[in-house]
């Protein structure tokens, strides 16, 4: 049946159809033009040819995406190999995915943030395939460029395990990656590993000897300041407060020197999170994030302001700010941030003695964490549920939740987050 349909196609229709197979999860029209077109087939002709293939039911159109059915894809893979075009088409695919990711990366910190996230979500399978092909073909330069472009996206989406694996893979690939690109990838990896490597309650090892700045060789001053922030916040989160603060302060100075409003905002918000007297820094950071249009940044600023409100005893303002942050996180689809906001609200409810409200919030946090495979969130939610059950006097439920938190921590990279579980178990009344 497919042979018969294939014979009815023109040479150009066949070329477009067999070249589309390189996309693992369909593509939009500009992507089809970039990969299916070449010197003998101008990109401007692709829309008409693709429309004809849709009319013949050989290509499926779903919204703005074009896909091949599994049987058609298998057939076209054979035709692509027969035509001797595999290498050239895959090379165009890798180049296009890399350049597209770099284009999106430039817009992930501005007013187009939500749309960028959605576009990268839609291309996730294709981007993974592009990395695999770049590594397999010895195109290490494209592999490293691709992971550098995707690092911030992976961080925003909470895909840290994928980020760690992909960065390691790209850095180990053959091919001519520029030294500057490799250095950038190594710094991204250091920051990711600080957030993912296995840890007990004790601080994790620092990624570099004391006093050594991993970013020192990064030539772009804006990128260098942002990477300093990324590594610095990772160090702070793993217990290296002095080293982390020094890097964030260097990031702030570098961002101001380079006139990078985003970098300045990020550093100000981070410093305010750890200094009770610097609420003004969080407010300035919030204003700068508003100026550049970064809603994730405003979410982080809101959390810093909520912590300041908690320190000042203004619980009403603190809860309102966490609720505002929750709405932003949900709208952007930042599910790890959703869980963080829910657990903060759950803690607030517990502190106020509202055990039932806390249970509702922690159950929602647990559901989102489980759905998104966010292990740290599951552990924190289970501990919160155990605490809420203890306050309600439900001894069996408390023990069940706290033991689940301990069990999850033993099979994950987040043992430190379950450190409170044994103490909570000790507080459970005995029969």
N, C-alpha and C positions, 0 to 999 in steps of 0.2 A: 504494500500500500504506500509506504513512504518512498520507495523507489519510483513508483508511478508518479507521485506528486512531484518528486525531485526532477524528473525528466521534463515536466511541464514548465519548469522555471527557466528564466533567462540566466545568463552567466552572472550578471550582477546580482540578481536575486539570490542565486546560490551562494555567492561570495558573502553577502550579508548574513544569510541564514547560518552558514557554517562558522562564521566568525563570532556570532553571538554566543556560541557555546562556551566561550572563555568566561562568561559571567556565570558565577555559581548561583546567584540569586536575582537574576534579572537586572535590568538597568533602565535609566531614563534616557530620553532621546539624545541629549548632548554626549552622554557616555557612549551610546551606540555610534554616534558620528565619529568620536575620537578613536575608537578601536576598530570599527568596521571599515572606515575609509582609509585609503592610501593613495599613492600617486596615480594609480589607474582608476580609482573610484573616488571622486571628490566627495567630501563630507556633505556638501549641499544636496547630493542626490539621495542620501540615506533615508530621510523622512518619507519620501515617496516610495522607495523600495520596501521600507519596513511596513508602510501602510498596505502595500499589496500582499505582503506575507501574512499580515493580520487578516485580511479579507479571505485568504486561502486557508485560514485556521492552522497555519504552521507556526505562527507566533501568537501568544496570548497577551492581550493588553489588559492590565489591571490598574485603573487610574492612570497615572503618568508613567507606569513601569511596563516594560516589555519582557516576557519570559518565554522560555521554551518548555514544553512538556517533557517529562523525563524520557519518554521513548524517542521524541524528536531530538533531544539533546544527545542521546547515545548514538543515534544515527549520524548527526552532524559532526560529532567528534571523530568518527571514522572518515567522513568526507574532508574534514580539516587536515587530518594526517595525510590523506591521499594527495591533497593539493600542495603539500609541502609548506604549509603556512603556519604551522604550530608555533615555531620559534618567533616569527615576526609578530604574530597576533598577540602572543603572550607578552612579548616585550612592550608592545603598545599598551596593553592592559596594565602592566606593572607601572609604566611611566604615567599613564593617565590617573591611576588610583593614587599614586604618590603625590602628583601635582594637585589633585583634587583635595587630598587630605591636608596638604600644606595651605591651600587656599582657605579651607574651612578653619584650620587652626588659627589663622590670623583674625578670624571673626568670632571666635569662641568667647572672647572677653568683652564683648560689646553688645549693642542693642539687638543684634541678630542671634544672640546666644541660643534661644530656644529653637529657632529654625535650624541652626547649625547642628545642635544635638540631634534633632529629629532626622536630618539628612544623613548624619553619620550613623545613626541607629539603623536606618534603612540600608546602608551600604556595608554593615558590619561583616556579613558573610563574604562579600566580594573583597573587602580589605584584608581579611584573613587569608583569602586565597592569593591575593597579590603578594603578601609577605611570604607565603609558602613558595610561590613561583620564583620570587626574587632570590630566595635562598637556594632553591634547587638549580637555578640557572647561573649561579655564581654572580648575581648582581647585588653584591653586598652594599654598594653605594646607595642603590634605591631602597634596600631593606632598612638601612640605618636612617635614611631620610624619612621613610614611612613611619617607623616607630617614634622618631622624634616628633613628627607631626601629630601623632595620635596620643602621645603621653598625657597631655592635659585632658583630652577627652576621656581616656580611661580613668583618670583620677576623678573627674566630675561624676562619672557613671559608677564609681566604686568598683571598677573591674581591675583591681590591683594585681590579682594573681595572673590574669591575662597579660597585663602590662609587664610584670616581671619576666614571665616566660618569653614574651615577644622581644623584649629588649635584649635578653640574654641570647636568644636565637639570632637576632640581627647582628649583634656584636661578634658572634662566633662564625658568621657567614664569610665565605670567600668573596672576593671582589674589591674594587677600588673605592672604599668609603673614604672620604676626605677626613684628615685628622681632626679638624674642628667638629665635624659631624659625629665622629666616634667619641670625642670628649664629651659632647653634649649628651649623647646616649648614655655614657657611663655615669654622668651626674644624675640624669633622670633615674637610672637604675638604682643608684645609691639612695635617692630619696624614696623610691618605691620600696626598696628592701627594708628601710627603717620602719616602714608602715606594715610590712608583711612577714618579716622573718620571725621564726619561733621565739617566743619570749616567756619567761616566767615573770614573777613579780619584779625581779631585778632588772635594771636598765640593760638594754642591748648594747653590744659593742658599737662604738662610733665607726662610721665608714672610712675615716681617715685619722691619722695620728693627731694629737692635740696641736692646734695652731696651724694645721695644714688646711688650706682652702681648695677643695676639689674644683671649684669654678674658676680658679685663677687664670687658666689658659683660655677661657671663653672670651673671644674678642668682642663680640657684640655686647655693648654695655647694658642694653635693655634686657637681653636674654640672660646675661650674667647675673644681674640683680634679681631677676625672677627665679633663677635656679638657686641662688643663695637663699631666697625665701623658702623655696621648696625643701631644700635640704635642712635648713635651719628649723622649720616647723616640724620636720620629721625627727630631728634630734630632740627637740623639746618634748615631743610626744613620747619619746622613749627614755626620758629621764635625764638627758644631757642638757640641763637647763642653761648652764652658763655658755656652753659652746653654741647651743641653738640660738640663744639671745644675741650672741655676738654676730652670728651670720645674718640674723634678721635685721639687726642694726646696720650692718654693712649693706644689706639689701636696700634699706631705706635711704641711706646716703647715696648709693649708686643710682637708685630710681630717680631721686631728686636731681642728681647731676645730669642724668639723661633725659629729664623731663618726661618720665614715664608715669602718668597719673595712676594707671592701674597698679603698677609695682609699688608706688608710694602708698596707695590705699591699702593694699594687702599687708604691707609691713606695719603700718599704723594699727590696723585692726589686730594683728597678731600680738604686737607689743602691748596693746591695751588689755588683751585677754589675760595677761600675766602680771599686770601692774595695777593695783587698786586705785592709784592716784591718776591714772591716765584715761579716764572716761572721755575726755576731750579728744584724744587720739582716735577713739572708736567713732565719735561723731564726725570728725574730719574725714576719716576713712570712708564712712557711710556716704558723706557728701561727694567725695571723689568717685566712689563707685557709681553713684547716681549720675554724675557728670559723664562718665564713660559708658553708662548703660549696662553695667554688668550686674545682673540680678543675683547670681551666685555670690558675688562679693557683698552685696547688700544683705544677703542672708547671713553671711559670716559676721558682718558688722552688727546686725541685729542680735546675734547670739552674744557677742562681746558686751553690748549694751544691756542685755538681759542679765549677764553675770554681774555687771556693775550694779544693776538694780537690786540683785540678790544681796550683794555685799552691803548695800545701803539700807537693807530691810524693807524695800519697796516691793513687796511680793505681788501686788496687783499689777504693777508695771512689768515686772519680770514675766509673769504669766502671759500678759497681753503680747509682749514681744516674742515669746516662744510660739504663740498661736499665729502671729503674723509670719514668722519664719516657716512654720509648717505649711501655710498656704502657698508661699513662694516655692518651697521645695516640691510640693505636690504638683504645682503648675509646670515646673521645669522637668518633672520626672526624675528628680535627684533622690532616689529611694534611700540611699544611705543617710542623706540629710533628713529625709522624712522620719526615719527611725530615730535619729539623734534627737529631733524635736519632740517626738512622741515620748521618748524616755525621759527627757528633761521635764516635760509636762507631767509624766507619771511620778517623777520624784517630787515635784511640787505638790501634787495631790497627796502623796504619802506624808510629806512634812506637815501638811495641813490636817492630817487625820482622815482624809477622804479615801478610805480603802477601796470602796467600790468603784469610784471614778478612776483610781490608779489602776485597778484591775482591767478596766475597759481600755485604757490607754496602752498598757503593757501588752494586752492580748492583741491589739491592733499592730503594735510594734513587732510582736512575735510573728504575726501572720505575714507582714510585709517582708520581714527578714528571711523567713523560710521560703517565701515565693521567689526572692531575689538571691538566695544562697548567700546571705550576709551573715556569716557565722558570729562575728562580734556582736551584731545586733540581737541575734537569738540568745546569746549568753546573757547580755544585759537585760533583755526582756524577761528571761526565766528568773533571774535574780530578783527583778522588780516584782514579778508575780509571786515569788516566794515570800518576799517581804510583805506584800499586800495580804497574802493568805495568813501570815503570822499575825498581822494586826487584826484580822477578822476572827482569829482564834481557830482557824482551820489548820490543825497541825499536820494532817496527812497531806493536804495540798501543798503546804509550805515545803515539806520534806521532798515531795515529788519534784517540784519546780527547781529547788536548789540542787538536788542530785542530778537533774537533767543539765543544769548549767555546768556542773563539774564534769559530767560525762562529755559534753560538747567541747569543753576546753581541752580535754586530754587528746582529742583527735583533731585539733585545729592549731592555727598559728596565734591564738588569742588567749593563751592560758592566763595572762596577767589580768584579763578582764573578769575572770572568775575568782580572783583572790578573795573577794568578799563573801563568797558562798560558804566556806567552812565556818566563818564567824556567824553568819546568819543561821546556819544549822545549829550552832551551839545555843542560839537564842530561842529555838523552837521548843516550847514547853514539852516536857516528857510526860507520858501517860502515867 
